[in-house]
Amino acid sequence: MKTIIIDDEPDSIGLLQLRLKQHFPQVHVMATFTSPVEALRNLESLQPQLVFLDIEMPVMNGFELLSRLVKTDFSIIFVTAYNQFAIKAFKFNALDYLVKPVNVEDLSVAISKAESQQRVRTEQFGYLYQQLQQGCITKIAVPGNNGVVFIDFNDIICIEASNNYSTLILTDNKKVVVAKTLKDVQEVMEQQHFLRVHRQYIINLNQVKGFNRNEGLITLSNNTAVPVSRNQKELFMSKYGWL
């Protein structure tokens, strides 16, 4: 897999190259750039299959670089120092973010995605950068028919488990199936206003309409009744102010 690394920090490039050489012989680093401007001049002629890209760089950041390309027909792995939640939110399915210094286990997952040739449309990079700059992630990335779909957290009523898959149930009655277990989803969603109330369900706490304590049933905004497990009942109730 023909690969390019773009990062203004030579030490970061060196460490990433070492990790790749030691653990991922299928990845061939054909060029490295500390200048995003120089990288932009050479990307089209080099035709990489994979690009490791730093976000914050002088003169031109990683998203600005991507916006100047006519097309991005290569996989992208961002290498960044952004906070963990930003990483989890976008890493959930469609993209990969690696934290400096790069962890071998995370790198392995990212490369596997690159090998499966997952792509993100160019116009989506502007939204991602805006969200990261604000430090407030309001959407989650999930796979769509033509790349990636971004779903607002507030549009998700609940998530239901189905074997090794999870179904996002939305306010417009649409259902989105993702190839993640409910445990995987929980890791991301519970950093927002979501709570796993049962082995089968994660709910949006802002979409709760009522609670029958005796029967242990939560009524959601779409009138779906969701059970709450005995050991999660007190935690659920503690999430709200009570009169």
Buried (B, 14 or more C-beta within 10 A) or exposed (E): BBBBBBBBEEEBBEBBBEBBEEEBEEBEBBBBBBBBEEBBEEBEEBEBBBBBBBBEBEEBBBBBBBBEBEEBEBBBBBBBEBEEBBBBBBBBBBBBBBBBEBEEEBBEEBBEBBBEEBBBEBEBBEEBBEBBEEEEBEBBBBBBEEBBBBBEBBBBBBBBBEEEEBBBBBBEEEEBEBEBBBEBBBEBBEEBBBBBBBEBBBBBBEBBEEBEEEEBBBBBBBEBEBBBBEEBBEEBEEEEEEE
